[in-house]
C-alpha cells in the first residue's frame, strides 16, 4: 500500500475501528490497490492500521456481506474477482431499482428535488466540457444515487449503494481501457425532463436504455482490461 493510502489510517480513530477499517479496505479494493484474487494479510493490516485483529476480522466479515471479499477456512480473506456474469447481474439490479425510483419520482418529486438533480447535471456538464473522465464517472454515479435517495426507500438505497460499489470497482479496473463515458451525457437531461413532466413511461425508458448502454460499455471495458493484463 502506498504512502498516500497510509495517511488515511490516521483517521481511523474518528469512528468505530471496524467501520473505519472496512472503509479503508473497501476503498483499496475498489481502486485496485488490493487486486482481485489477492490474499489479505490480517497481520499486515494490524501493523499498518495500528489495531488488533478483532476489528480487522469484523471489517472483513462486513466486506464479505458486500461481496468484496471471500473468507476461506485456514486461508483468510481473498479479494473477490470481478466476473462478466456478476457485472451483468449488478447492472440488472441497478436497472430494476432505478426504473422503480423514477416511477416514484414522477409521482412525488418536488421542485427542490428537480433542482437537486439539475445541480448534479451541471457538475456532469462541467466534467463533460473539461473531458475529466474520473470526475465525470463520479458525478454520474452521484446522479443515479440521488435518484434512489429522492425516491425515499432506505432499504432500496442500501441495496443500490452495494450495487454501485461493485460497478465503481469494475470501472476503476477498466479505466485505462475506457473509450468514452461522455457518450452517455445527454441521457441525464432527458431523465430529468421526464421526471419534471411526470412522464413515467419516458423516464423509465430513458433510465433503462441509459443503464443498458452503460452495461454493454462496462463489459467491453472489462474485456479490454483483461486482455491488456494477459499481454
C-alpha positions in Angstrom: 0.0 0.0 0.0 1.3 3.5 -0.9 2.1 6.4 1.4 -1.0 8.4 0.3 -3.2 5.5 1.3 -1.3 5.1 4.5 -2.1 8.6 5.7 -5.8 7.7 5.8 -5.1 5.3 8.6 -4.6 8.2 10.9 -8.3 8.9 10.7 -9.2 5.5 11.9 -9.8 6.7 15.5 -12.6 9.1 14.5 -15.2 6.3 14.5 -15.5 2.6 15.5 -12.4 0.7 14.4 -14.1 -2.0 12.4 -16.1 0.5 10.4 -13.2 2.7 9.6 -11.1 -0.4 8.8 -13.9 -1.6 6.5 -14.0 1.8 4.8 -10.2 1.8 4.1 -10.3 -1.7 2.8 -13.3 -1.1 0.6 -11.6 1.9 -1.0 -8.4 -0.1 -1.5 -10.4 -2.9 -3.2 -12.5 -0.5 -5.4 -9.4 1.3 -6.6 -7.5 -1.8 -7.3 -4.8 -1.4 -4.6 -5.9 -4.8 -3.4 -6.2 -6.8 -6.6 -8.9 -9.4 -7.4 -7.7 -12.8 -6.1 -5.2 -11.2 -3.7 -5.0 -12.6 -0.2 -5.4 -10.1 2.5 -2.9 -10.4 5.4 -4.5 -9.7 8.8 -1.1 -9.3 10.4 0.0 -6.7 7.8 -3.3 -4.8 8.3 -2.9 -4.8 12.0 0.6 -3.4 11.7 -0.4 -0.8 9.1 -3.6 0.3 10.9 -2.2 0.0 14.4 -5.1 -2.0 15.7 -5.8 -5.6 16.9 -7.1 -8.5 14.8 -10.6 -8.3 16.2 -11.8 -5.1 14.4 -9.9 -6.3 11.3 -11.9 -9.6 11.3 -15.1 -7.7 11.9 -14.4 -5.4 8.9 -13.6 -8.4 6.7 -16.8 -10.1 7.7 -18.7 -7.0 6.8 -17.0 -6.7 3.4 -17.9 -10.4 2.8 -21.6 -9.5 3.1 -20.9 -6.8 0.4 -19.3 -9.4 -1.9 -15.9 -7.7 -1.9 -14.0 -10.4 -0.1 -14.4 -14.2 0.4 -13.4 -15.7 3.7 -11.9 -19.1 3.4 -11.0 -21.6 6.1 -7.3 -21.6 7.0 -6.6 -19.2 4.2 -8.2 -16.0 5.5 -9.7 -13.3 3.2 -9.4 -13.2 -0.6 -10.4 -10.2 -2.7 -13.3 -11.4 -4.9 -12.9 -11.5 -8.7 -15.0 -9.3 -11.0 -16.7 -11.6 -13.4 -18.7 -10.8 -16.5 -21.8 -12.6 -15.0 -21.6 -10.7 -11.8 -21.2 -7.4 -13.6 -24.3 -8.2 -15.7 -26.3 -9.1 -12.6 -25.3 -5.9 -10.8 -26.5 -3.8 -13.8 -29.7 -5.7 -13.9 -30.4 -5.0 -10.3 -29.5 -1.3 -10.8 -31.9 -1.1 -13.7 -34.8 -2.6 -11.7 -34.2 -0.3 -8.8 -33.9 2.8 -10.8 -36.9 2.1 -13.0 -38.9 1.9 -9.8 -37.3 5.0 -8.4 -38.1 7.2 -11.4 -41.7 6.0 -11.3 -41.9 7.1 -7.7 -40.2 10.4 -8.5 -42.7 11.1 -11.3 -45.4 11.0 -8.7 -43.7 12.8 -5.7 -40.8 14.9 -7.0 -40.8 18.5 -5.7 -39.2 21.5 -7.4 -36.4 21.1 -4.8 -35.9 17.5 -5.9 -35.7 18.5 -9.6 -33.3 21.3 -8.8 -31.1 18.8 -6.9 -30.8 16.6 -10.0 -30.2 19.7 -12.1 -27.3 20.7 -9.8 -25.7 17.3 -10.3 -26.3 17.6 -14.0 -24.5 20.9 -14.0 -21.5 19.2 -12.4 -21.7 16.5 -15.1 -21.8 19.2 -17.8 -18.6 20.8 -16.3 -16.7 17.5 -16.3 -18.0 16.8 -19.8 -16.7 20.1 -21.1 -13.3 19.6 -19.4 -13.2 15.9 -20.5 -12.3 14.8 -17.0 -13.2 11.1 -17.2 -12.8 10.2 -13.5 -14.7 13.3 -12.3 -17.5 12.6 -14.9 -17.8 9.0 -13.8 -18.1 10.0 -10.1 -20.7 12.7 -10.9 -22.6 10.2 -13.0 -22.7 7.8 -10.0 -23.9 10.6 -7.8 -26.7 11.3 -10.2 -28.0 7.8 -10.1 -27.6 7.6 -6.3 -29.6 10.8 -5.9 -32.5 9.4 -7.9 -32.6 6.5 -5.5 -32.3 8.8 -2.5 -35.1 11.1 -3.6 -37.4 8.1 -4.0 -37.2 7.7 -0.3 -36.9 4.0 0.3 -33.9 3.4 2.7 -33.8 -0.4 2.1 -33.6 0.1 -1.6 -31.0 2.8 -1.1 -28.8 0.4 0.9 -29.1 -2.3 -1.8 -28.3 0.3 -4.5 -25.2 1.5 -2.6 -23.8 -2.0 -2.6 -24.5 -2.5 -6.3 -22.9 0.9 -7.0 -19.8 -0.1 -5.1 -19.3 -3.1 -7.4 -20.0 -1.1 -10.6 -17.5 1.5 -9.4 -14.9 -1.2 -8.8 -15.4 -2.5 -12.3 -14.9 1.0 -13.8 -11.7 1.5 -11.9 -10.3 -1.8 -13.1 -11.1 -0.9 -16.7 -10.3 2.8 -16.5 -7.3 2.6 -18.7 -9.3 0.7 -21.4 -12.2 3.1 -21.2 -13.3 4.5 -24.6 -15.5 7.5 -23.7 -18.1 7.6 -20.9 -19.2 11.0 -22.3 -21.5 9.4 -24.9 -24.0 8.9 -22.0 -24.1 12.6 -21.2 -27.4 13.6 -22.9 -29.4 10.9 -21.3 -29.3 12.6 -17.9 -31.1 15.7 -19.2 -33.8 13.6 -20.8 -34.4 11.7 -17.5 -34.7 15.0 -15.5 -37.1 16.4 -18.1 -39.3 13.3 -18.0 -39.5 13.3 -14.2 -40.3 17.0 -14.2 -43.1 16.4 -16.7 -44.5 13.4 -14.7 -43.9 11.2 -17.7 -43.4 7.8 -16.2 -43.1 5.9 -19.4 -40.4 8.1 -20.9 -38.5 8.3 -17.6 -38.4 4.5 -17.2 -37.5 4.1 -20.9 -34.6 6.6 -20.7 -33.1 5.3 -17.4 -33.3 1.7 -18.7 -31.7 2.4 -22.1 -29.1 4.6 -20.4 -28.1 1.7 -18.0 -28.2 -0.9 -20.7 -25.7 1.1 -22.8 -23.5 1.6 -19.7 -23.7 -2.2 -19.0 -22.5 -3.0 -22.5 -19.8 -0.4 -22.3 -18.6 -1.7 -18.9 -18.5 -5.3 -20.2 -16.4 -4.2 -23.2 -14.2 -2.1 -20.9 -13.6 -5.1 -18.6 -12.8 -7.3 -21.5 -10.2 -4.9 -22.8 -8.7 -4.5 -19.4 -8.4 -8.3 -19.0 -6.8 -8.5 -22.5 -4.2 -5.9 -21.5 -3.4 -7.7 -18.3 -2.9 -11.0 -20.1 -0.5 -9.4 -22.5 
